[in-house]
Amino acid sequence: MRMYDIIQRKRDGKELTTEEINFFIDGYTKGEIPDYQASALLMAIYLQKMNKRETVDLTNAMVNSGEVVDLSSIEGIKVDKHSTGGVGDKVTLALGPMVAACGLPFAKMSGRGLGHTGGTLDKLESIKGLRTELTKNEFVSIVNKVKLSICSQTANIAPADKKLYALRDVTATVDNISLIASSVMSKKIASGSNAIVLDVKVGSGAFMKDLDDAFLLAKEMVDIGNSVGRNTVAVISNMDEPLGFAVGNALEVKEAIDTLKGSGPQDFVELCLTLGSMLLFLGKKAETVESGREMLIEVIENGKAYDKLLEFVQAQDGDIEYVKNTELLPKAANVVEVKSDCEGYIKSINAEEIGKCALALGAGRETKESKIDLSAGIILNKKVDDKVNKGDVLAYLHFNDYNKAKDVDIRLKNAIKIGEKNEESKKLIYGIVDVNGIRRF
């Protein structure tokens, strides 16, 4: 078998065999196939696309390129959640304790963020002492004991995906549905959970900007998951404005803690309830999605979800005083108000631009080597459709370095459009994709 022939077949729009896909992934992972040939095949796939069978085969080949985590020693059905990424997306921090408090094992391996803010692991490290680098035995033991653990991915999870993603990033082949779906699902499948709920975000602050494309991606990922025996469901959620009010690592941790105490932002709480109720249903802890929602509301109201967060933090050597008293979390030296110059209604908030403002303040990474300022970020004071008077505070900028904060207030004002009230109310959830197909709301 020759790589040249595989490239030529896909270039000409022909279907690749399972053996050809395995040959490519195996050879590229081992360094036997050079970048220039891999790039050529990626571009051919980008232009000619892959069918469902090819996409599943590509995913399986990437899963088998490294370690497949065995979580069979964890009691019960193991569940996981994945978000395609957004601004103010701190869902895992609240969702994990909520689901675990209902008795469902939530075993999550996460990565670090490259972009607007840190990833889940970076946010958790706002809590003093909390360890996210765990051995497999520690991870399994904590999930069995607490029903919840969040740790860093082992370096050998889907190594083919890491190599291919780096190549796609510099060859303009990132945004292809099959390549995105196989990238996401290879890591989720290799991480060992039995059931997966995907939060596919769409809008200005999301990777997917178009609603139809978001549904296509969700369908592809759900099909992959279910084809390999992972019960998989996707929720399509709105990322035209940031989720909740907080954008920034320690600020988002505080908002997640407030949510578990019963005072979270309405949109954030609703998304957690939507995703969590599906996890409980897939994990057979709830007979219906509706009863799952009731269970989640109950563990927030009776304090069990908050107690579960304390239990999780303690199990991973974190200082629970940082949860009990959020004033101990990293705090920026400067907090500056950004006020409205006019009155009206918030017509839109450009989530992507808010994310870039947070990045400018130091809340995220521009490169893998960049150091995150855990205290930096933005607290929005208004959401889309809210009434605004002249002089009202639109947001608070949290920062330590005045040089970084220069002009951020102007950029933030420009990202928030004020005018006449929107004729249509905003939607948080656009639809659900499961084994039965697509349901649009």
N, C-alpha and C positions, 0 to 999 in steps of 0.2 A: 504493500500500500504506500502511495506517495502523497505527500502534502500538496504537491502541485495539482494532482488530479482532483483532490477534494476541493481546492479553491476553484478550479475550473468548473466543476459540476455545480457548485453553488452560484458561481458567477452567471452561469447559463440558466439559472432558475430551477435546477433539478433538486430533488429531495435527497438529503444526506441519509445514509444508512446509520443504524445504531453503531455498527463497527467503525465507521468513518468518524463519527462524533467521538467515540471512546478513544480512537487512535489520536485524534487531535488534542483532546484534553490531557490524556496521559503523557503524550510527547511534549506538550507545551509546559506542563507542570514540572516535568523532569529536566527541562532546559534543552531538550533534543530538537525542538522546533523553534526557529528563530523568530524574533519579534516581527520582522518584515513579512513573514508568511502568515503569522497569526493576525496581523493587522489587515492583510489582504482578505483573509477569510471573514473577519469581523465586518469589513466594509461590504463584502458580498452578501453576508447575512442581513446587514442593515438595509441594503437596497432590495434584495430579493425576498426577505423575510423567511420565517420558519413556520411550518405547520405545527399543530398541537403535539403530534408524536415526536417530532424533532426537538421541540422545546422541552418535553418531559425527559427525553434522552439526554439532552444537554444538562439539564438540572441533575439528573442521576449521576452523570459522569463527574460533575463538579462535587457532588456529595461524596462520591467514592474516591475523590482525589486526596482526601485526608482522613482525619479521625471522625467516626460517627459515634457520638456520645450515647452511651447505654445508660438510660435512667430507670431500668427495670427494677432496681433496688429501692426506688421511691414508691411508697405505697399509693395506690389509687391512680386515677387518670391524671396525667400531667398536662397542664395547659400553658400556653405562651401567647403573647400578643406582640404584634409588630406594627410600627407606624412607618409610613413612607416619608415622614419628616415634615415639620412645620415650625411655626414661630410661636413660642410659648407652650410648646407641647411637653408638658410634665406628667402626662397621663399615667405612666408606669408607677410613678411615685405614690399616687393615690389608689390606682386600680389594684396593684399587687396586694396591699394590706386589706382592701375591701373584699377581694375574692378569697384570700387566705383566711379571713375571719369567718367565712362561710364554710370552711373546711376543705377547700379545693386547693391542691398543690399547685403553686405558681412558681415554675422553675425557669428563670430568664437569664440568658446570657446576652450581654449588651456590648456595644462598642462605644468608642469615644466620639464626640462630635467634631465635625470639620465644617464650620460655617457660623451661622448667627450666634449660637450659644453652644455650650458644651453638650455632650450626650448625657444619657442617664447616669453613667458612671461618674462623670465630672460633677454633675449636680449633687449626687449622693456624697461626694467627698467634701461638700460644704459642711457636713456633719463631722466634727472632730473625731479622728481615730477610726472611722468606719472603713473596713477593708473590702475592696471589691476584687482583689486578686486572691482567689481561693483555689485550693486543690480540688480535684473531682470528689474526693472523699468528704471534704469539708462541705462542699456544695450539697451533696446528697444528704449528708447528716443534718444540715440546717433545714432543708426542705422537709425532711421527715419529721423533724422536731417542731418547726415553726410554721410549716406549710408555705414558706416564702423564702426565696433567696434570689438575689440579683448579683451576678458576678461578671467579670470580663471573659470574653470568649477566649478559648484556648487558641494559640497561634496556628494550630493545625486543623482548624475547622475550615473546610472548603478552600484550601490554598489556591486551587485553580481560579476561583472567583477573585481572590485578591490580585493575582497576576493579571487576569483579564480585565478587571475593572480599571487598574492603573493604565493599561494599554488603551482601553476604550476612552478614558478621560482625555488622552492626548491625540486621539485619532478621529474625533467627532463622531463616535459611534455609541454614545451613551444612551440616547433616547430612542431605543428600539424596544417594543413591547416584549418580545421573546427574550432579549438579552437582560432587560430589567427584571422580568419575572423569574428567570432562572437564577439570577444573581441573588435576589431576596430569598427565594424558596430553598436554594441549596443550603444556605446558612441555617434557616429555620428547621429544615428536615434533619440536617446533620446534628442539630442541638438536642434532638431526642424527645421532644414533647409529643404527646398523643394527639392533641387538638390545638389548633391555632386560630386566633381571630386577628385579621388584618385591618388596620385603620388606614385606608387609602385616602389621602388628603388631596383636595383639588382647589385651585385658586391662586391668587397672586403670591402667596407665601409658600406654595407647595411646588414640588418637582413637576407634577402634572397640572397644567394650566387649563386644560380643556376637559369638560365633564364627560363627554363621550369617550375620550382617551382613558380617563380614570376608570370608567366602567370596563373598558376593554382590558386594561391591566389587571383589574380586580378579578375578572373572569378567568384570565390566563393563570393567575396565581392560585385561585381557588381550584381550578381544574388540575393543576400540577399537584397540589397538596392532597386532594382526594384520590388522585390516580396512584399515589404511593402509600395510601392507607392512613393519611393524616386527615382527621376531620377538620375541614377548613372553611371558614366563613369570612367575608370581607364587608366592611362598612365604608361607605363613601361619605366623607365628612368635609365640611366647608373650612377652607383655609384662606378666605379672602380677607379676613381680619385675624389678628392673633387670638389664640385660644386663652380664655381667661383675661386677666389684667397684667400678669407678671411676665416679663421677658428677661431672662438672666438667671444664672445658676442658683445662688442662695435665695434670690427673690422668688423663684419658682418653687423651691423646696418649702419655703414658708407658706406659699399659696396652697400647696398640696397638703401640708399639715393642717391649715385652716379648713380645708375641704373635709378632711377626716374628722374634724371637730364640729362639722355641720354648718360652716359658714363660707363655703366655696362659691366662686362665680357660677352663675346659672348655666352658661354654655359648657363650662368645664365639667360641672357635676353631671349634666345631662349626657355628655359623651362618655364619661366613666360608667354611668348606669347602663347605657346602651351596649357598650363593649363588654362590661362585666356580666350583664344578664345573659349574653350569648355564651360567654365562657362557662358560666354555671350550668347552662343548658347542655353544652357540648360535654362538660365534665360530669354530667348526670347527677349534679347536686340539686338541680331544679327540674321539675317536670315540664315546665314551659318557660319561655323567655320572660313572660309577664311575672311569673312567680319568682324568677331569679331577680328581677328588678326590686320586688318587694323585700326579698332577703337582703339585698345590698342597702336599701334605705334603712332597714332595721338595724344592721350592724354599724351604720353611721350614727343613728339616733341613740342606740344603747352604749356607744363608746367602744364597742369591740374592735372596730376597724382601726381606731386610733391606738388602742392597746396593742393591736397586732403590729403596727408600725414600730412601737417601742420595743416589742419583742424581737422583731427583725433587726433593728439597729443594734440592740444589745448582743444578739447572736453573732453579728459581724464586727464586734468589738468597737462599735461606735458609742459616743458619749450621749446617753439618752437625755441629758440635761439640755442639749442643743435642740431637742424636739420639744421638751417640756417648756423651755423658754427660748423662743425663736429670736429674741434680742441677742442671743449669743452667736448666732450665725454671722458669717462675714458681712461687715457693713462698710459701705463706701464712705469716704471722708466728706463727700459733697453730694447734696441732693438739691437739684434745681427744678423749679416749676416751669412748665411750658404752658403759657396762657393763650386763650383764643382771642383773635383780633376782631371777631365778628360774632353775630348771633345767628341761630338757625338750628338745623338738625345735622347730625353726623350722617353724611350720605355714604361715605366709604372710608375705610382705613386700609391703606396698602400694606398688607402684612409683610411682604418681601422688603419693603423700604424700612419698616419698623425694625425688622431683623437686622438689616444693614446698619441702622443707627445703633442698635445694641452692640453689634460687632465693633463699630467704631469706638464705642466707649470701653471696649476691652472684654466684653462678655463671651466672645467666641474665638475661634482659631481661623486665621487666614491660611496657615500652612500647618502640617502635622507637628512642626517644631514650636509653633507659637504657644506662649504661656497664657492661660486663661486667668482673668481677674474674676474670681468667684463672686465678688461683691457687686460688680458692675451690672448695669442693665436699665430697664425701663419699666415703670409701673404706669399703665394707662389709667386714666380717670374717667374715660368715656368709651362707650361702645357704639357700633353702628345703630342708628335710629334714635339715639339719645338726644334730648334737647340741650342746646348750648347757648349761654349768654356771653356777651363780650366780657372778657376778663376771667371767665371760668378756667380752671386748671384742666388742661387736656391730658397732661402726663407729667410724671416726675422722672428726671434723669438722675441715675445713681452712678457716680464715677469718682475715681481718685486722681486722674491726670487731666488737668485743664487743657493741655495740648490736644488730647484725644477728643475732648468734648467740644472743641471748636466747631461752630456751625451746625452741630447736631440738632440744636433746637429749631433752626430754620428748616433743616431737612425733615424733621419730624412734623412740623406744622404743614409742610407741603404734602406730606403723606396722608394727612387727614383732611378730607374734603367736607366742607360745611355748606349747606344750602337748604333747598326745600325738602320737606319730608319725603322719603322714598314711598312710592305708590305700593310696592309689594314688600311684605315682611321678609326678612332674611330667613334662610333655611340653614339649619345646622347639619342635618343628615339628608343626603340626596337619595340614598337607596342602600339596598343590601344585596350581596351576591352570595349564593350558597350552592349546594349541589343540585338544587332544583332550577337554578338559573338566576336571572336578574329581576329584582323588584325595585322600580323607581318610585320615589315618594313625591 
